[in-house]
Amino acid sequence: MNKKIPLSWLQLTREKTRLAVALAGIGFADILMFMQLGFRDALYYSNVRLHSSLEGDIVLINSQSNAILSMRSFSQRRLYKALDLPAVQSVHPIYLDYTAWRNPETGRPRSILIFGFNPEVNIFNLPGMVENLDKLKLPDVVLYDRSSRVEYGPIAADFEQGKNVTAEVRRRRIKVVGLFTLGASFGADGNLITSDVNFLRIFNNRQRGLIDIGVIKLKPGADANVVTQELRNYLPQDVNVLTKQQFIDFERNYWASSTAIGFIFTLGTIMGFIVGTVIVYQILYTEVADHLAEYATLKAIGYTQNYLLTVILQEAFLLAVIGFIPGFTFALFMYSTARNATLLPVFMSLERAILVLFLTIVMCFFSGAIAVRKLRSADPADIF
């Protein structure tokens, strides 16, 4: 036996076909986990991009609101009442609602999310907002999200070519006067931003002053957590007072715990882990069974059960590390494909790569620990 080369490596590479099958199985399991975790994180991130973009410290919403896709309106008097607190600098109401956008080329309607606010002050930290703010003061105009899905039509491309872009929204003719970037999410495939006046023209059944989100800016030096608690004590219980981070967590928790989507992606990750465990177990069990006589011989010349266990676990570790590489590489390709197809923010992160590598090592060690039980039947008396 070559002392410079570990026994575990020699055993793995002895059967090249078996090794290739094992690595393919581990890579497949890694891809499953990467895709499920990637889609789950894309779900969370895409649905809180709007929340993160708000230029404010505290947010008011109706206490019965669950998420952006199911907001309940409340009186803006609650928002303006917050100005009574000395730490509050300014307040900014936001309207939002879903309606039908008709593709200018095909005429097909598709649901789109519209935000309305007072364009005197920009409260959205989004690319394209600052330079287009004054344009929103014109009647029947909107800003179009250039990252909306293609089913809405080639709006961004036509606008960038200098064409006059108009469309029908809720049976009202509107004009696109600028582009901004927010991105599609699991709750909305496309987005529009307009002034509060234009919003109420489009949604003529909405009552002015019944808003969906209230954004509060604090004076420099004010503690958002302290002021949030003061507002909770000061305002009626029909509004929910949240810091900006709490508002982000509020939306994220809804998708994680109140919908089936978050559970499905988590279940998919578990299934990938189980699939990988079964594949690695079968490979290592077969490896042990095929070399049972050799293991019995090693026992006969003085090698302990713990040493043989170490050999199997070394094989499991090598399989985990080597099998992770093709899984990680192919996951990058799949992320790019999914991102281009869905416009969702499916990106690789260092934390996710480390998590999947850790799960892969645990998966292989667990499989090795089960497979090593076969070594107990490696009795030297059966050989000699």
N, C-alpha and C positions, 0 to 999 in steps of 0.2 A: 504494500500500500504506500502510495506517495505521501510522505509526511507533510509536504508543503501544501497539499490540496486537501481541504476538509472532506471527510467521508460523505457528509450530506450533499456536497456539490457533485461528487463523483456519482452518487446514486441517482441524483436528479438528471444528470446529463447522460447517463448510460442509455436510457430509453428516450431518444430525441422526440419521437412522435408523441409519447405520453407527456413529455415536458411541454411540447407545443400546445397540446390539448388543455393542459392545466393552466398555462398562461392565458390562453384564449378564454377559458372559463372565468378566470379571475378578472381579466380585462373587461369581459362582458358584464360581470357583476359590478365592477367599478363604474362602468358607463351608466348602468341603471341608477346607481346611487348619485352619480354626478348630475344626471339629467333631472332626477326627482328633486334633489336639493337645489339645483339651479333654477328650475321652474318655481319652486316654493319661494326662494329668495326674490326672484323676479316678480312674483305675485305681490310680495310685501313691499318691495321697493317701488314698483310702478304705481301702486295705489297710495303712496304717501309723498310722491314727488310734489304734488300741489301743496300739501301741508308744509313740506320743507321750504317751499318757495315763498311762503307768506312773510312779508316784512312787518312782523309784529312780535310781541312778547306773550300776549295772552289771547285766547280765543274763546268766544261764546258760541254755544250751539243750543238748540232745543234739547231739553233733558230727555226727550223721547227719540232723538236721533240716534241711529246705530252706526252709520257710515255715510260716506259721500253719496253712494247710490240710493240711500233711503233717508234723506234729510227731511226734517220737519221745520217749518218756518216758525219764527217768533217775532215779537214786536221789537222794532229797532229802538223803542223807548228804553228797553232794558240796556241796550248798548250805550245809549247816550247818558243814561243814569250813572254809568261808570265814571263819567267825567267829574262826578262829585268828589272822587278821591284825589287828593293832592298829587299822588304819584303818577296819575294817568296824564299822558301828554296829548293823545289824539285817539279817535275811534273811527273805524272804517267798515261800513256794512258791505256785505257781498250777497248777491243773489245767485242762485244756481238752479238749473233744471235740465232735464232731458227733453229733447224734441226731435222731430224728423227733419233731416237734411236730404234734399233731393239732388242726386248726382246730376250736374248740368249736362253731361253727355248722354247718359242712359235714361235719366228720369227716375231711376230707382231710389226709393226712400231708405234712409238708414238712420238709426238713432245716434244723436250726437249730444255732447254735454256742453252747455253754455254757461259762462260766468259773466255776471254783470257787476260793475263797481263804478264808483265816481272817479273818472280819469284825471281829476285835478291833482291827485296824489297817487303815485304808483305803489301798489302794495304787493306786487308779484315780482319776485326776483327771478325772472325768466329771460332768456335770450330773445331779443326782438321787442321787448316791452317798452323800454325807455324811448327809443327812436320813433315809436308809433303811437305814443300816448295821446298827442294832440289830435291825431286823425280820428280817434274814437269819439271826439266831441261832435262829429258830423252825424246827421240822421241816417239810420238804416245802414250802418257799416259795422263790420266785425274784423277781428284779427283771427287768422286761421292757423291752427297748429300744423306746422310743416311735417310733424312726425305722425300725423293721423294715417289711418290705413288707406290703401289705394282704392278701396271701394267707394270712397267719397268723390273720386274723380281726380284728375291731374291738376288740382287746385294750386299747389305750391309751384309746380313746374310752369304752369301758364302764367302765374303772377310774376315769377322771376324772369319770364320772357317779355314782360311788359304788356301782357294782354289784360283787357278789362274783364275781371272775373266777378260774375254775379251768380247767385244761386237762390233757390227757394227754400226758406226755413219757416216751417209752421205756416205755410201758405202766404208768406210775406217775402217779397223780393229784397234781398240784401246784397251788399257789395263788399268784397274782400279788399281791404285797404292796406293790409300788412300781414306779416308772418311772425309767429313766435314759436318757441320750442318747449313743449311739455312732454309729449309722448303718450302712446296708447297704454292702457292698463286693462286689467281684468274687468274693471267696471265700466270703462268707456273706450271705444275704438277711435274716437276723435274728439277734439275740443275746439271751442270758439270762445273768444273773449270780446266783450263789448261794453259799452257804457251802461250804467243803471237805467238811463232813460231809454236807450234802444232795447235793453232787455225787457222792459215793461211794455214796449211797443210790440215786441214779438210775442210775449206772454201776456196778452191783454186781459186774461182772466185772473192774473195775479194782482193782489192788492198792494199798492205802494206802501212801504213801511214794514211789510212782513218779510223779513230777511232770513237767510239760511245760515250765514256765518257772520260773526262780528269779530273784527280784528282790533286789538287794543295795543297801542304803542305806549310804552312807559317813558318817563323822564330819565335822563342819564343817571345812573347810580341806583335806581330803584331795583329792589329785589323782586323778581317775578313770582317766586313762590310765596313770599309774604303778601304781596298785593293780590295774588290769586285767592288766598285764604280770606283776605279782607272782603273781596268781592263776593265770595261764596256766602259770607255772613251778611253782606249788605243787600244783595240782589235776591229776588224771589226764587223759589225752588224750581220754577218752570224752565230755568236756563242752567246749563252745565258750564261751569267756568274751568278752563283748562289752560295750563301753560302750553307753549308751542310744542314742547317735547311730549307732553301728555296727550296733546291732540294727535300727534304722530303715532304714539303708542296706542291710542284709542282706536285708530283706524287699523293698525297692524293687528291688534288683538281680535278685532272683529273678523278679519279674514282668517286668522289662525284658529279661532275657537268657535265662531258662530256660523261658519260655512263648511260645507263638505270638502271644499277644495284643499284647504290646508291639511286636513286629515288624510285625503287621498295621496298627496305628495309625500307625507310622512310615511304612510303605509307602503308606498312604492319603494321608498328607501329601505324599509325593513325587509321587503320582499327581495330586493337586490342583495341584501346582506345574507338572507337565508339561502338564496340560489348559490351565491359564492361559497357559503359554508358547505353545502351539499357537494358541490363540484370538487372542492379541495379535499373534503373527507374521502370521497371516492378515490381520488388520485393517491392520497397518502395511505389509505387502507390497502389499496392494491399494491402499493410499493412495499408495505410491510409484509403483506401476505406472500409476495413473490420472493422476498429475501428472508423468509422465516428461518430457513436452515442456516443462513449466514449469521443471523442474529443469535441463534442457538449456539453456534460455534464461538461467537464472541463472548457469550456468557460462559461457555466452558473454559475459555482461556483466561477468565478473570474480569471481564468487563461487566459493570454493574447495570442494573435496570435503569438507574438514573442517567448513566452515560448514554444508553440507547434512547432514552427519552429526549435527551439533549440533541441527539442526532436528528430525530424526527422534528423537533421544534425548530432546529436550524433549517431543515428543509422547508418547513412552513414559512419561516421568515424570508428565506430566499424567494420562495414563490410569491409572497406578498409584495416584496419590493420590485421584483422583476415584472410581475404581472401588472403592477400599478402603472408602469411607464406607458405601455400601449393604451391602457384605459384612459389615462390622463390626456394623452395626445389626441386620441379620437374624440374625447369629450370636448376638447377645444374646437375641433372641426364641427361637432354637432351644435355647440353653443353658437358658433357663427352662422350656421344654417338656420337654426331656430330664430336667432335675432333678426336675420334678414327676412324671414318668412312672416314673423308675427309682430315685428317692431317692438317687442318687449325687451327690457334690459337684462338679457341673459348673458352674464359675464362670469369669467372665472375669477375667483378670489383666493388669496393665499390661505385664509382661514378655512375655506371649503376644501382646498387641496390637502391641507394638513389633516382635516377631519376625516376625509375619505381614506387617506393613507393609514391613519390610525385605525379606522374601522376595518380596513383590509388586513392589517396585521392581527387585530383581534380575531377577525373571521378565520384566518389561517391558523392561528394558535389554537383556537377553539376546536377547529377540525382536527388538528394534529393531536390535541389532548384526547379526543375521542378515538382516533385511529390507533393511538399508541397502546390502547387496551389489548390489541391483538398480540402485542409482544409478550404478554403473560403466558401465552400458549407456546412460546419459543423455549421448549424444555431441552436442555442438552442431553438428557437421557434418551430422548427420541432420536437423536443423531448418532450417539455412540452406543 
